């Protein structure tokens, strides 16, 4: 009798697992944010893989450690990123050596605000940046 009750309980738990993971996948937006691997300055790429547009995309915070100077004329705000498109946030820099960059990007999708933090380890040679590692 105990084996039958245990088998029924385990089968109910196993049957509910696919529905739980499906609900989790539906809630996450299909938006990817990464650093460009080689560019003039620090470039953050936003890939919108959703049917609807992203709104109010901006750099909420930017932390830089290393011998690097941030330039003027940042492109740090985008009012809209269309569906199935790519957009860029650009920070001009100048420096020499290694730098660690942490950026928090905020955006609105279907009325909800999302934040994503990305970290990158760069080699900076003048205004050229080469991404060595991203996490």
N, C-alpha and C positions, 0 to 999 in steps of 0.2 A: 504494500500500500504506500509506504514511504517513497519507494522508487517511482511509482506512478505520479505522485504529487510533485516530486522533485523534477521529473521529466516534463510535466505540464508547465511548471514554473519556469524552467529553463527555456522551453520552446516559446513561451510568451515573451520572455526577455529578448530572445534572439529575433523574434518577429518584429519587435518594436525598434530595433536598432536601425534598420534602413530608413524608417520614417524620421527618426531623429537626425540622422546625417543629412537627409534631403532637406529638412527644414533649415538646417544650418547653412547649407549651400545657397538656398534661396535668399537669405538675409544678407549675405556678403555681396558688395558691389564688385563688378568686374573692372576695376580701375587699378592700373599698375603705375607706380611712381619709382623712377630710377635716375641715377646720375648718368650723364653721357660719359663714355669711356675715354674720349679724346676730343678736346675742344679748346676754344679760346675763352678762358674763364670757367666758372662753375656753371654747368648747364643741367637743369633738372627736367627730365622728360616725363610727361603725363600721357599715358595711353588710356583712352576712354573706350572700353569695349561694351558699353551699355547702349540700349536703345534710346535713352534720353540724354540730354546734355548735362554737363556739370556746370555749376554756377559758382561765382565768387571763389575762384581758385587763387590762393595766395600763400606766400611764405610766412608762416606764423612766427617762427623763430629760426635763427641761423647762428650756429656756434662754430667758430673756426679756431683751430690751434695749430700754430706753425708760423714760419716767417712768410707771411702773406698779407698783402694789403688789399682791401676791398675797394673797388673803383666806384665811380658814380654812374648814374643812369641805369639803375637796375630795372629789369623787367620782372617784377615780383608780384604782379597781380594780373589775372585774366578774368574778365567778366563772364566769359562762357567758353567752354570746350565742347564742340559738337559731338554728336554720337558717332562712334567708331572712327575716332580721329586722334591725332597726336598733337600736343602743344608743348611749349618750352617755357621755362622760367630761367632767366639768365642773370648771373652776377659776375660782372667783369672783375678780374683780379690781376695782381702782379706780385711775384714773389720768387723765392728760390728754396728748393728743398722739399721736404715732406710736410704734408698738412692733413689734419683730421677734420672733417666737416660733418656736422650734424644738422640736419634740416628737418623742420616739422612743417608739413604741407597740410593746409586745411581746404576743404571744398564742400559744397552743398550738392546733394543729389536727391531729387524728389522730396525736398523739404527738410531733409535731415542733414546735419553737419557731421562730416567725417574728418579725422586727422590721421596722418600717417607720418611716422618718423623714420628717416633713412640716415645711415651713417656711411661715410666714405673715407678711404685713405688714398690721398692723391700725391703724385709727384708733380711739383710746380716748377716750371722753367720759364721765367718771365711771365708772359700772359698765357702760356700754354699749360693746360692741366691734363694729366694722364691718370685715369682712375686705376689704382692698383688692386683695391678690394672694396667691396660694398657689402654691408650687412644691415 
